[in-house]
Amino acid sequence: MPSRAESSLEAGLTALKQGDYQTAIAQLEPVASSKGNSTTSLQARVGLVMAYARTGEARKAIALCQTLRDSQNPQVQEWAERALTHLTKRKKTKKVSSQTSKQPTNSGNSSAVSSRRVQQPVLEKTAQSGNYQNTFIETPVGSQNQFIESAEYTPTQRLNIYWRQAKRAKVWQPLRKPKLLPLRLKALGSLVALFWVIDFFFKSAMVSVNLILDKLPYLEPLQFFYRDPKLVVIGILMIASAVSPWLLDWLLGRFCSQQPLSKDILHSRSRETARVLQRYCQQKRWQLPHLRIIPINTPIAFTYGNLPRNARIVVSQGLLNQLADDEIAVIYATQLGHIAHGDYLVMSLVLLVTLPIYRLYQLISQWGNNVPPGFWQWPFNIFSSLTYGIWCLLTGTALWLSRSRHYYSDRLAAEITGNPNALIRAFLKIAIGTAHDIQQVQHTNCQLESLNLLMPVSYQQSLTLGSIAGHIPFESALFWDYLNPYRHWLAINNSHPPIGQRIQWLCQIARHWHIETELHLSTEQFIKTTRQSFLLQISPFLGIPVGFGFAGLIWMSWQTAFSLKFLNLKWIYEDWNFVSGCLLIGFSIGLVIRMNSFFPNLKTATGQTDQSLPNLLANPSAIPIDSTSVCLAGKLLGRPGTANALAQDLILQSSTGLVKLHHVPWLCLGQKTQLQDLIGRQITVTGWFRRGATPWLDIHTVQTQTGTTIHSPHPIWSTILAVAAQAWGAYIFLMG
């Protein structure tokens, strides 16, 4: 059993984490005053310094820091020196501020006031690990970069997570240069896909306009709309690529409040970042990239531009607040990797095309939410859903490139800094910060979703991983990402590679340089997934090549019958549309084969609860077809109203983490209450939990505390889809 001192220490640190500083002081002072230099006493003294600093008792905090400098623990000595420096600066700043406030305000000293910085030390400590670190927040008052002035814990600190703080390499050999040809080919493929999608939309719009004009009286179709728009699309894409840095500056400034980030402020948050940027750009003979900041709490970073001299590296306020010095530096190094490999050019073009469309979706959603519910809201729901679908289709053209480019940038960032462990910590802290921000705002931020393609870690990955942190070890939560043999196939519609796979790559680099890894990822665990389960999982897609083979067999049989003058079906070899009918029939058959296994009978009496969610996530052999009956209770999060007409942003906040919800809203029109109406309320969800690259839950029923029940007919929707594909295929086949 823990001793009385250990119990008081734990109670004091818990109160400190919750912001109850007076209780923390009362619990920690007896432990800190005990004789000796034990770990418990040291931890209590460090906690007291933080509590004193937050309650304004700077003298006590400084005095206690001076005693900690005499500790035999070198980490505590270093921590105390830094904390003492920050506390002393804060005391001097308060004196200067009080003297300045007594002076009359006039135009002559307004510039001095605007350039004054309010400095607040946030002293971070991880109790279990014994590692001590200073996090220093600098807030410019009245300047163009408005940082949050807060002495509260960051999301990572609130969870009190154990960080090994694995060291960096002091001397390291350069890694073998990767082959860039696959990345170049994927970038070219993304450009071609983007071109064809835009060309399709242009042709569809031109044909639609001419059809409307042809039906209207006194109007004639526009003749130039009958021309092929390919050259126009190529010209537009070339011009857009040439001016993308400046257009994105304007778009991000208008829609995301992007501002320039001064080098002084960046240097105050991360001294190493300035050195990394300067050193690497000198090696490449580049100009320093333009630095930008977006004032949101979610930790994000991305790069855009068309040439190295026009490159912009953008970070968020949340990233600077939540990451340590070396972690910020290694994130900036990943952005240098995107510039060095040139993939940022294609991603910038995709962002330039998709950002205005996403903004249009936002505007239509806002207009729809201002309309009273009823008939007049339906046009807004339809147009917002259509716009969102177009945005998804255009964004999908770069998914392959987006998944591949992070391997190269992570590798180069580790090589530039010699610190793969800092990048591992940065990824995990970004996931935690993103999940925390979604919980705070209670929906997925539109800025977060629209910029997701360019970010270091996607918000879909962060949902469950970032919210489950503290309930299970990171190693267990990441098992699936690097052990499941089908993870690459199941992540094919994701914008980022599995984060566990990326961390495993970084751990391999760390072991190559003979340094300890931040996480100990085991590769010896037995995986029970069978090939039959995976084939059953992808059976609808396997039905497509099977249908193509069936069409070829039919063509050969009928061609042979025609040669023997036994049967004359001329349309078979003159009209190849029957092939598409066979493909639809094959897809339908595969969907039917998978249906019973995909939606087994729910066992609500023995279903898994939210307390077993960590165990479900830690199973590395699960794939989506391995359905698990669950009954989870929690709060429903998501965007309200028209912005969520497709149910694209539904999240359950349970007691152990966030889970993405899948709902079929278009088959629930007869219900009086729609699921979007329950956002912000406590609900109980039953359904099928699926473990994929992004864990999700297919809803069966949702019940409120007042007894209202909403059904989500996933099996019915699959049946309708299978029957429709079968009927359409048969019609094409028979009527060709």
CORDAUR-V571075 format. One record per backbone hydrogen bond with DSSP energy under -0.5 kcal/mol. CO is the residue of the C=O (numbers start at 1). NH is the residue of the N-H. Records with the same first field share a line. If there is no record, write none. Layout:
BEGIN
CO=NH / NH
END
This chain:
BEGIN
3=7
4=8
5=9
6=10
7=11
8=12
9=13
10=14
11=15
12=16
13=17
14=18
15=20
16=19
19=21
20=24
21=25
22=26
23=27
24=28
25=29
26=30
27=31
28=32
29=33
31=34
38=42
39=43
40=44
41=45
42=46
43=47
44=48
45=49
46=50
47=51
48=52
49=53
50=54
51=55
52=57
53=56
56=58
57=61
58=62
59=63
60=64
61=65
62=66
63=67
64=68
65=69
67=70
68=71
72=74
73=77
74=78
75=79
76=80
77=81
78=82
79=83
80=84
81=85
82=86
83=87
84=88
85=89
86=90
87=91
88=92
89=93
90=94
91=95
92=96
93=97
94=98
95=99
96=100
97=101
98=102
99=103
100=103
106=109
109=113
110=114
111=115
113=116
116=141
117=119
118=120 / 139
120=137
121=123
122=124 / 135
124=133
125=127
126=130 / 131
131=126
133=124
134=136
135=122 / 137
136=138
137=120
138=140
139=118
140=142
144=146
145=147
148=150
154=158
155=159
156=160 / 161
157=160
161=163
178=180
180=184
181=185
182=186
183=187
184=188
185=189
186=190
187=191
188=192
189=193
190=194
191=195
192=196
193=197
194=198
195=199
196=200
197=201
198=202
199=203
200=204
201=205
202=206
203=207
204=208
205=209
206=210
207=211
208=212
209=213
210=214
211=215
212=216
216=219
221=223
222=225
223=226
224=227
229=233
230=234
231=235
232=236
233=237
234=238
235=239
236=240
237=241
238=242
239=243
240=244
243=247
244=248
245=249
246=250
247=251
248=252
249=253
250=254
251=255
252=256 / 258
259=293
260=262
262=266
263=267
264=268
265=269
266=270
270=274
271=275
272=276
273=277
274=278
275=279
276=280
277=281
278=282
279=283
280=284
281=285 / 286
290=313
291=261
292=315
293=259
294=296 / 317
296=318
298=300
300=316
301=456
302=314
304=312
307=310
308=311
311=290
312=304 / 314
313=292
314=302
315=294
316=320
317=321
318=322
319=323
324=328
325=329
326=330
327=331
328=332
329=333
330=334
331=335
332=336
333=337
334=338
335=339
336=340
337=341
338=342 / 343 / 344
342=345 / 346
343=347
344=348
345=349
346=350
347=351
348=352
349=353
350=354
351=355
352=356
353=357
354=358
355=359
356=360
357=361
358=362
359=363
360=364
361=365
362=366
363=367
364=368
365=369
366=370
367=370
368=371
374=377 / 378
375=378 / 379
377=381
378=382
379=383
380=384
381=385
382=386
383=387
384=388
385=389
386=390
387=391
388=392
389=393
390=394
391=395
392=396
393=397
394=397
395=398
396=399
398=402
399=403
400=404
401=405
402=406
404=407 / 408
405=409
406=410
407=411
408=412
409=413
410=414
411=415
412=416
413=417
414=418
418=169
419=423
420=424
421=425
422=426
423=427
424=428
425=429
426=430
427=431
428=432
429=433
430=434
431=435
432=436
433=437
434=438
435=439
436=440
437=441
438=442 / 443
442=638
443=445
445=449
446=450
447=451
449=452
451=454 / 455
452=455
458=462
459=463
460=464
461=465
462=466 / 467
463=467 / 658
464=468
465=469
468=471 / 472
472=470
473=477
474=478
476=479
478=482
479=482 / 483
480=484
484=487
486=490
487=491
489=492
491=494
498=502
499=503
500=504
501=505
502=506
503=507
504=508
505=509
506=510
507=511
508=512
509=513
510=515
511=514
519=521
520=522
530=534
531=535
532=536
533=537
534=538
536=539
538=541 / 542
539=543
541=544 / 545
542=546
543=547
544=548
545=549
546=550
547=551
548=552
549=553
550=554
551=555
552=556
553=557
554=558
555=559
556=560
557=561
558=562
559=563
560=564
561=566 / 567
562=565
567=569
568=570
569=572 / 573
570=573 / 574
571=575
574=576
575=578
576=579 / 580
577=580 / 581
578=582
579=583
580=584
581=585
582=586
583=587
584=588
585=589
586=590
587=591
588=592
589=593
590=594
591=595
592=596
594=598
595=599
597=600
602=604
603=606
608=631
609=612
610=613
612=616
613=617
614=618
616=619
618=620
619=622
623=626
625=627
628=689
629=608
630=687
632=685
634=683
635=637 / 653
636=680
637=651
640=643
641=644
642=645
644=647
649=639
650=661
651=637 / 653
652=654 / 659
653=635
657=654
659=652
660=697
662=699
663=665
664=667
665=668
668=671
674=677
675=678
676=679
678=681
681=636
682=705
683=634
684=703
685=632
686=700 / 701
687=630 / 689
688=698
689=628
690=692 / 696
695=660
696=690
697=662 / 699
698=688
700=712
701=686
702=710
703=684
704=707
708=704
710=702
712=714
713=717
714=718
715=719
716=720
717=721
718=722
719=723
720=724
721=725
722=726
723=727
724=728
725=729
726=730
727=731
728=732
729=733
730=734
731=735
732=736
END
